[in-house]
Amino acid sequence: MEPESDDPIPISDSQQRPPPSDPIDDGSSSAKHDQPLLGTPTPPLPVAAAVIKELEKKSAAYVRHDLYGPMGRGPLPWIEKLFLAIAFLTIVPVRVILALTLLVLYYLICRVCTLFSAPNREDGQEHYGYMGGWRRGVIVRSGRFLSRAMLFVLGFYWIKETKHSPDPGRQLNSECNDLSEESGRPGAIISNHISYLDILYHMSSSFPSFVAKWVNFLWLVSSGVVNERVREAHRNKLAPMMMLFPEGTTTNGDFLLPFKTGAFLATAPVLPLILRYPYRRFSPAWDSISGVRHVIFLLCQFVNYLEVRQLPVYHPSQQEKDNPKLYADNVRRLMAREGNLILSDIGLAEKRIYHAALNGNNSLHSVLHQKDE
């Protein structure tokens, strides 16, 4: 798919990107040497299309491979268009009404449970994270049930969950990894990140404690609230485990990005979970598609699939406790191997560049300096 703008985004053949003013070689200078000896010569691709193809190679973790194509704007066969029209007029209205009903119901439950209860204050923010007693019990149980009900409304009728034990012959070097059955509860759940649907699943499964992205950096730098909550969850069975996505952004589900070390600074054991969304037509991965378009296509798909693989609790060795980067890398390699995921060394900057190219934006400098998603 070609972006709307004809202005090329400069991309070099190496991993380094030149300034936007540098020209690129679109292959036109050597096109005459690549012409077939017989038959009609194939014209070279437009520069914009060539740039997109080059970016798709470098940003493979964010490329959609479903029937709907990049950004969900690919050409569709007429039968698929007919199916979308029928689903939009029949299934979508019912699902929207049911989803809104569940949201309003849970809102009312939370309002009732927080009546006459003073919120906690941390770093100028109010929350009810430490609520206990019957109030917390009602919120957690109803939250888990309604989250699963929401997934059912969205077409996830069955969720395949398996617990996996790594093959001892394929474990990492014992000096860098300790998978022994130590006593102690994991302080955090570590999961790959594919879609906003990940949050619904984790809420329905364990109802962990989440950290809002906009306060994550503030908490880590100023007071270490996240680390303290991870340690508290490790020590106290009544404390909710932290739910962290160390990749920092979503992928198409086939790759695993580098892990941020923030989730591993507490040096507490972690529980790795691997999510997959098998699909036939539309991929539930939220990678290079707008939120509105993604929700509409998801609602139009009658059945959606989710597979979850839970690995054993990962207990860090002393070497990993002394080196959180090593701890994060070892957990990442374990998840990639056991989940058959491809390790990728790209990050959010490459995702922004790829999205900018799809949207016809050739200003890489402004893309790289946008606020976090």
ChimeraX attribute file (.defattr): number of C-alpha atoms within 10 A of each C-alpha:
attribute: neighborCount
match mode: 1-to-1
recipient: residues
	/A:1	14
	/A:2	18
	/A:3	19
	/A:4	12
	/A:5	13
	/A:6	14
	/A:7	14
	/A:8	23
	/A:9	26
	/A:10	19
	/A:11	21
	/A:12	16
	/A:13	9
	/A:14	7
	/A:15	8
	/A:16	8
	/A:17	12
	/A:18	13
	/A:19	14
	/A:20	15
	/A:21	9
	/A:22	11
	/A:23	13
	/A:24	16
	/A:25	14
	/A:26	19
	/A:27	14
	/A:28	14
	/A:29	8
	/A:30	11
	/A:31	13
	/A:32	12
	/A:33	8
	/A:34	12
	/A:35	14
	/A:36	10
	/A:37	7
	/A:38	6
	/A:39	7
	/A:40	8
	/A:41	12
	/A:42	10
	/A:43	10
	/A:44	16
	/A:45	12
	/A:46	14
	/A:47	19
	/A:48	22
	/A:49	19
	/A:50	17
	/A:51	23
	/A:52	21
	/A:53	14
	/A:54	16
	/A:55	21
	/A:56	15
	/A:57	11
	/A:58	18
	/A:59	22
	/A:60	19
	/A:61	25
	/A:62	27
	/A:63	24
	/A:64	23
	/A:65	12
	/A:66	16
	/A:67	18
	/A:68	18
	/A:69	18
	/A:70	19
	/A:71	19
	/A:72	19
	/A:73	12
	/A:74	12
	/A:75	12
	/A:76	13
	/A:77	10
	/A:78	9
	/A:79	9
	/A:80	14
	/A:81	12
	/A:82	12
	/A:83	12
	/A:84	19
	/A:85	12
	/A:86	13
	/A:87	18
	/A:88	17
	/A:89	11
	/A:90	12
	/A:91	15
	/A:92	22
	/A:93	14
	/A:94	13
	/A:95	18
	/A:96	15
	/A:97	11
	/A:98	15
	/A:99	19
	/A:100	12
	/A:101	13
	/A:102	17
	/A:103	14
	/A:104	11
	/A:105	14
	/A:106	17
	/A:107	14
	/A:108	12
	/A:109	16
	/A:110	18
	/A:111	12
	/A:112	13
	/A:113	17
	/A:114	16
	/A:115	9
	/A:116	8
	/A:117	11
	/A:118	11
	/A:119	14
	/A:120	13
	/A:121	11
	/A:122	11
	/A:123	11
	/A:124	6
	/A:125	9
	/A:126	11
	/A:127	11
	/A:128	13
	/A:129	14
	/A:130	10
	/A:131	17
	/A:132	12
	/A:133	7
	/A:134	10
	/A:135	16
	/A:136	17
	/A:137	13
	/A:138	15
	/A:139	21
	/A:140	18
	/A:141	15
	/A:142	17
	/A:143	22
	/A:144	20
	/A:145	14
	/A:146	20
	/A:147	23
	/A:148	21
	/A:149	19
	/A:150	23
	/A:151	20
	/A:152	17
	/A:153	20
	/A:154	23
	/A:155	18
	/A:156	16
	/A:157	15
	/A:158	13
	/A:159	16
	/A:160	10
	/A:161	12
	/A:162	11
	/A:163	11
	/A:164	13
	/A:165	12
	/A:166	15
	/A:167	8
	/A:168	8
	/A:169	6
	/A:170	10
	/A:171	13
	/A:172	15
	/A:173	9
	/A:174	9
	/A:175	10
	/A:176	15
	/A:177	21
	/A:178	19
	/A:179	17
	/A:180	12
	/A:181	10
	/A:182	11
	/A:183	8
	/A:184	15
	/A:185	20
	/A:186	23
	/A:187	31
	/A:188	29
	/A:189	22
	/A:190	23
	/A:191	21
	/A:192	27
	/A:193	27
	/A:194	26
	/A:195	20
	/A:196	13
	/A:197	18
	/A:198	19
	/A:199	17
	/A:200	19
	/A:201	20
	/A:202	20
	/A:203	22
	/A:204	21
	/A:205	14
	/A:206	16
	/A:207	21
	/A:208	20
	/A:209	21
	/A:210	18
	/A:211	15
	/A:212	8
	/A:213	11
	/A:214	10
	/A:215	11
	/A:216	15
	/A:217	13
	/A:218	13
	/A:219	16
	/A:220	16
	/A:221	10
	/A:222	9
	/A:223	12
	/A:224	16
	/A:225	17
	/A:226	24
	/A:227	22
	/A:228	15
	/A:229	19
	/A:230	29
	/A:231	23
	/A:232	21
	/A:233	23
	/A:234	23
	/A:235	15
	/A:236	14
	/A:237	13
	/A:238	10
	/A:239	19
	/A:240	21
	/A:241	26
	/A:242	25
	/A:243	24
	/A:244	20
	/A:245	19
	/A:246	20
	/A:247	21
	/A:248	18
	/A:249	18
	/A:250	24
	/A:251	26
	/A:252	23
	/A:253	26
	/A:254	19
	/A:255	22
	/A:256	26
	/A:257	24
	/A:258	18
	/A:259	23
	/A:260	16
	/A:261	17
	/A:262	18
	/A:263	26
	/A:264	27
	/A:265	23
	/A:266	21
	/A:267	21
	/A:268	23
	/A:269	25
	/A:270	26
	/A:271	20
	/A:272	21
	/A:273	20
	/A:274	20
	/A:275	20
	/A:276	21
	/A:277	20
	/A:278	15
	/A:279	15
	/A:280	11
	/A:281	14
	/A:282	20
	/A:283	26
	/A:284	25
	/A:285	25
	/A:286	23
	/A:287	24
	/A:288	22
	/A:289	20
	/A:290	11
	/A:291	11
	/A:292	9
	/A:293	12
	/A:294	20
	/A:295	15
	/A:296	15
	/A:297	20
	/A:298	18
	/A:299	22
	/A:300	24
	/A:301	21
	/A:302	15
	/A:303	16
	/A:304	23
	/A:305	17
	/A:306	20
	/A:307	14
	/A:308	17
	/A:309	19
	/A:310	19
	/A:311	20
	/A:312	17
	/A:313	22
	/A:314	22
	/A:315	25
	/A:316	26
	/A:317	19
	/A:318	14
	/A:319	14
	/A:320	22
	/A:321	18
	/A:322	13
	/A:323	16
	/A:324	20
	/A:325	16
	/A:326	18
	/A:327	26
	/A:328	21
	/A:329	17
	/A:330	21
	/A:331	22
	/A:332	23
	/A:333	17
	/A:334	20
	/A:335	25
	/A:336	19
	/A:337	15
	/A:338	17
	/A:339	21
	/A:340	13
	/A:341	18
	/A:342	16
	/A:343	17
	/A:344	15
	/A:345	13
	/A:346	15
	/A:347	17
	/A:348	16
	/A:349	15
	/A:350	18
	/A:351	25
	/A:352	22
	/A:353	22
	/A:354	27
	/A:355	23
	/A:356	19
	/A:357	25
	/A:358	23
	/A:359	14
	/A:360	18
	/A:361	20
	/A:362	20
	/A:363	18
	/A:364	19
	/A:365	11
	/A:366	12
	/A:367	18
	/A:368	16
	/A:369	10
	/A:370	10
	/A:371	6
	/A:372	12
	/A:373	9
